[in-house]
Every structure is written in structure tokens, then in C-alpha cells.
Amino acid sequence: MQKARIDLKMKKLFVNGKYLSQPTTGVQRYAAGVVEAWDDDLECGRIDPSKYSIRLIVPKTDRKFSPFKRITVVPSVSGGKLWEQVELPLRSAGGVLFSPYAAAPVFKAHQIVTIHDAGVAATPQQYSAMFRAYYGAVYRSLGSSCATLFTVSRFSKQELHKYFSIPLEKLMVIPPGCDHLLKVPPSPDILKRFDLKPGKFILGVSSQSPIKNFDGLARAWKLLGRPELRLAIAGRRNSRVFGHGAAVLDSRAVSLGYVSDGELRALYENASIFVYPSFYEGFGIPPVEAMTCGCPVLVARSSALLESCGDAALYCDPSSPEDIAGKIASLLDNFELAQELRTMGRLRAAQFTNQKTASLLWSEIQKYL
């Protein structure tokens, strides 16, 4: 009975746990980093567990995930849009709901959401018509109903205002944490498995989206004309680069497929250069991951990448394979520049920690509890 009385007095935050049912990309990394930091905060008392309860509502899924120390997992009986729009708001009744990205219910009265970018409107070619229509409607609804929305960069703040008329005063910029790889030891066996020699390969981290522009990276690598240097792309297989018709590549290029965090850390730590020629990013977590691991970074001069990477990266024109190739060559041939970027990159990356992100989010969210 005593426990029940204490529970009634506690302020409840419910968290949208859809990320645990999905493959890991940038938004899932963000969600996981925030939730794990809050779990640590509850455990050590930075968040008072006698005053605040955090409950993670997870859709029906076969995926396995590690238990939390203090956060309670609330399983669900449904998944998909039914869970998102019906079961999630019902299970979060009596508290505030935080959705770490915009897979959020439109009819939840008390909620706060992070919207990472305006890609569904700014780069419509990478989404289906149904996906664009659905999330365009969700963004507009959230922009109207939520008192506060988080986003991850000043660039995204302006884009969300431009495309979805979300008032600028509702949008608060809190960048994501990018230090998650430091929690795991490197797994260098991936280098042996794919015959990658330390300092003798260029690394990209890819998704299926053509916006990431790994076709441009492949063409630049071909133009580079350095037979001793391999190209390695990690991530789910990108058919635009490695599939049928990708004649720009040869046996010195390798698709690594999905890699673990330990393998990704080993790749960053042993690559000669990390190249990220993306046309559109709301923030761009992979370049900052690479900086965290001490890898020199070359990124596109586009979207939020100038904001996230600052003066700790070299920049290229993503629409020009010739410029990408030229900038890669300038890094390969200038040891002092590469070393300077390693040093500046580590300093830059130290600004973006999951603990800092979670603390900034919590300081705002608790105002609504």
C-alpha cells in the first residue's frame, strides 16, 4: 500500500520506445543515447527516483534488448501505426510522453517530440508518397499542438519552420550525443575479415538513401587512381553503389554490410579518411562519431554538416566527384593537415555527449511534469 501511495505522487514521464523495434540509424542512436543516460541518471540520483518515474513504452517486437537499471519497460500488444496512434497515447495516460523522433501520436494532449529534420519535404525523392503524406501531416499537427518541440540543429529549426510553418519560438535546438562508440572496445577482426590494412582504406558509412551520395564517393574514389587504397562502406547494403550496374567499382571496393559498434569503432580508428558526401543532413552523427575515434573527416559543404563539424573537418562539393577526389588527395598527401584534423576533431566531438544531450532535454522536459 505504501508503494502505491508513493507511485501516485511521482511525476511520470513516458518515453516512446519505438526505436527498440527498428534497425539502428541516426535517430535510433539518438533515442538510445538519451534513454540510457536517463537510466544512469536515475541510478546515481541525478534524477531523483523518489520523485520521477520514467517508463519506456515499446511496441510489439521480436527484437531483443538489454534490461534497464531503473527505467520500467511497458510492453504493448500491437505495432505499426495502430500502436503509434492508438495504443501509445492510451498507455501514456496520466503523464507526459516524450518521443525521441517524430513517430508520435497526433492526439496525445501532453507530449514533447524531437523532430530531427524536414527531409520528407526538403528531399521528397527518397520517400514514398504515402510516407511523405503521413509524416507531413504528423509534423504539422505536432507543430500546432505541442508547446515545445526539440530539434538537433539550427539548420533543422529553420527547415521545419520553412516547410511545416512550425513557429520558431516552439523549436528548441539540442544537438545529439555522439560518444556511444567509446563505451565499447574496438573489434579489429573486421579488418582481417575484409583484408583492410590500417591506414590503407577510405571509409564511408552508408544507408540505402541516395541522399547519402555514396555513388558520388564511389566515383571520386575511382577518379583518385590510387591502387593501393581501398574503399570500404559500412551499413546496410546500398544497391545504388554495390548492386547491379555499379560499374564504377572493382575488387578493391568492399561493402561491409551491417557492422557492430565495436567493429565500427575499429573501422574509424584504422581508416585513413572518413568521407561523408551527403546532400542533406539534419545533423550528421557519423562524421562526429569518426572525430570521436580520431579519424580525419571530409564532409559535404551542405545542410547541417557545417554546423555539426565546424572547423574540424575538410569540406567538399557533394555534386562534384572531381572535388571529392581532390580533397581526399589533399588529406592523403598532407600529413600535418590530417593530424590537425584528428586533434581538432576530438575536441569538436567532445562537445556532443549523450549525457549532455540527456541533461539538457531533462531540464526542459521536467518543466512539464
N, C-alpha and C positions, 0 to 999 in steps of 0.2 A: 504493500500500500504506500509506503514511504517513497519508493522509486517512482510510482505513478504520479504522486504529487510533485516530485521534482521535475519529471518529464513535462508536466503541464506548464510549469513555469519557464522552461527552457525556450530559447528563441531558436526556431527551426529554419535551417537552410537546406533546401532540396537541390540536388545537382543533377542535371540531365546527363545520364551515363551512356548515351548512345555510342560514344567513341569506343567503348569496350566491345562493341559488336561489329566493328569495322576494321578494315586494313589500315595500317598506320601511314598517314601522310602528315603534312604540317599542322592541320587543325587538330588532329588526334594527338599529336605530340604536345601541343599547347594545352589541351584538356588534361592529359595525363600529368603533365608537369605541375599544373595548378592543383589538381586534386591530391596528388602525392605530397605536395608541400603543405597543404592544409592538414592532411593526416599527420604529418610530422609536427605541425604547429599544435594540434590538439594533444598529441602525445607528450610534448615537452611543456605545454602550458602557455605558449604564446597566444593561442586561442583558448580561452577558459572553457574546459569541457563541462563544468558545472552550470554554465550559462548558455552555451551554444551547442546545438546538435546539428551535425552535417550528415545527410543521408543521400546516398547515390542511387538514383532510380535507373535500373538497367533494363533494356528491352529483352525479350526472349531471344536467347542466343546459345549456340553450341561452343562459342569461343571460351577458352579458359583464361582466367586472370588471377593474379595473386591477391590474397586477402589483405584487407587494410587493418591497421592497428586500432584506429578509433572511429573511422567512418563506417557507418552501417550501410550495407548494400541491400536495396529493396528490389527483389526480382519481380518481373512482370509476366503476364500471360500472353501478351501479344507483341508484335513487332511492326516495323514499317511505319507508314503514315498513320495507321489506326492507333498505334501506340503513341506516336508523336503528338497527334492532335486530340486524342480522347483519353487514353489511359494515363499518360504522363501528367496532364493537368489534374486529373482526379486523384492520383496518388500523391501529388504535391499540395493537396488542400491543407490549409492550416499553417502554411509557411510561405516563404519566398522561394521562387525557383530561379536558379542560375543555369543558363545554357551556355556552355563554353564556345559554341558556334551556332549558327542560325537555323539549325534543325529544331525549331522551337514551336510550341503551340501558340496559335494566334488568339485563343480565347482564355488564356490564363491571366487573371487580374493582377497578381503581384509577381512580377518576374523581371529579371535583368539578363541581357543577352550580349554576347560578343559577336559582332559581325566582322569578319576578317577582311573582306574586300567586296568590291562591286563587280566581280568578274562576270556574273550572269548577264549583266547589261553591257559592261565595257568590252568583253571578249565573247560575244554570244556564239561564235563559231565552234567553241569547244563544248557546248552543251546542247542537249536535245531541246526541242521546242517545248515539250511538256515540263522539263526540268526548269527552263527559264521562266515559264509562266508561273509555275508553282512557287519558286523561291522569290521571284519578283513580287508576287502578291504577299508572301510572308514578310519580306523586308519592309514593304510599305506599311503593312499592318503593324509590325513591331515599331517602326518609326513613329507611328501615330499614337500607339497605346502605351509604350514604355516611357517611364520618367527619365531613365538613363540607359544608354547603350554604350558598350565598350567597343573600341576597335584598336588595331595594332600599330597604326602609323598615321602621321598627319596626312600622307597621301591618300590612304583609305578613307579618312574622315572627309576629305574634300570630294572623293569619288562617290561616297554614299550620299552626300548632300546633292551632288550633281545629278545622279541617276535616279535617286529614290526620294528626293525632296525631304530627307531627314534633317530636321533643324540642327545646325552646327552646335548649338548650346546643349543639345542632348547627347552629343557624341564625346566620349572621354577617351583619350589615347593612352593606352598602357601597353607597351611593347611586350612580346612574348619572351620567355626564358629559352635559352639555347644551350644550356650546360649539361643536359641529361647524359651525354656520352661519357662525361667524366666519372659517372657513377659505376661504369662497367670497365673491366680490364680489356685491353685490345686483344683481338683474336687473329694473330698473324697467319694462321693456317690458310686463310683465304688467298693469301699471296701465292703460296705454293700450289694451291689447287688450280689457279688460273695462270700460273707461270708469270707472275708480275714481280719484277725486280724493283726494290726500293729506289725511288728517285728516277725511275725509267718509265713512268706511265703518267698520263694525264687522266684526271678523274672527273666524271660528271655524275650527278645523282638525278635520276630521271623518273618521271611519271608518264602515263600514257598520253598526256595532253600535248598537242603540237605547240601550244603557247610556250612550253619549256624550251623549244627551239634546239633540240638535240640533233636535228637534221643539220642545222647550221654549224653546230660544233663538229659533227662528223665531216662536213665539207671542209671546214677550216683545218682539221687535223690532216685531211688528205692533201690540202694545199701546202701544209707545213713541210712535207717532204723530208721527214727525219725517220729513217727506217729503224733506228734504234729505240724509238719511242712508241709505246703502245697507248691505245685509247681504251679506257675501262669505264663502263656506265653501270651504276648500281641502281636497283629499283625494279619494279615490275617490268617485264619485257615490253619494250617500246617497238611496236611493229613498224612505225614510221622510220626508225633508224635501222633496226636489225631484221626486219621482216622481208618479205618478197619485194624485189626491186631496189633494195638498198645497195646499189652498185658502187656507191662511193666508198664502201668499206672493203677491207680484206682481212686476212687471218690475224693481223696484228691488232685488230679491234675485238673487244670481248664484251658481251652482255653478261653481267654477273647475276642478274635476276635479283630476287629478294635477298637482302643480307641482314644479319642480326646487328644489334647495336655494337657489340664487340668487334664484329667484322668491319662495320662502317668506320669505327674509330681507327682500326688498323689501316684501312684504306686512306683515310685523311692523313694519318701520320706518316705514310710512306709515299704518297703521291708527290710528283714534282710540282704540280699545279692543280688547283681545283678550278674548274671553269663552269660558269652558270650564266648562259646567254639568254635567259628568259625574257620574253617580251612583256610579261605582265606579272607583277607580284604585289600582294597586299603588304608583305613584309620581306619574306625570303629567309627562312630558317636555315637551309643548307649552307649558304655561304658563311653564316656566323658559326654554325657547327664546325666548319672547316677551320675558321680562325681559332676557335677554341682549342683545336687539336694541332695548331701550329703550321697549317698548310697555307702557302701563298694563294691568294684568291683573285681571280679575274671574273668580273661580272658585267652584265649588260648595263649600259647607261640608260636605264628605263625605270619607270614606275617608282616603287618604294625602295629600290635597291640602293640608290644614292643615300637615302635616309638611314637605312639599316647598316650599311657598310662604311659610310663616311669616307675618311681619308685613309682607311686601312685596306683598300682594295685598288686594283687596277681596273679601268673601265674600257669597254669596247662597244662598238656599234653592233647590236644584235642582228641587224639586217644585212651585214656585210661579212661573209666568211673570210674575205681577204683581211679585214681589220681584226677579226678574231685571231686569225693565224699570225698576223703581225704582232699582236700584243702577247700571244703565247711565246713567240720567238724572243721578244724583248725581255720576258721574265726568265726564259731558259738561258739567255746569254748574259744576263746581268745578275751575278751572284749577290752583289750588295743590295740591289733592289729587292730581290727575293727575300733576303734576310731581314730587310727593313719591314717588308710586309708581314713576315712571320711575327716580328716583335709588335708591330702596331696592331696586327690582327688579334693577338692575345689580349692586349689592353682593351681593344674595342669590344671584344666578345665578353670580357669580364663585366661589362655594363648590363648584360642581358642574362640574368639568372632566374630560374624558376621560383626561387624563394622571394626575390624582389617582386616579380610579377604577382605572385600569390598574395604577398603582403599588401601591395597597392590595391589589388582587387578587393581584398578583405576589408581594408579601411573604408572603402566606398560602400560595399555591399552591406556591412553591418549597420549602416545608417538607416537601412530599410527594414531591418529585422525587428 
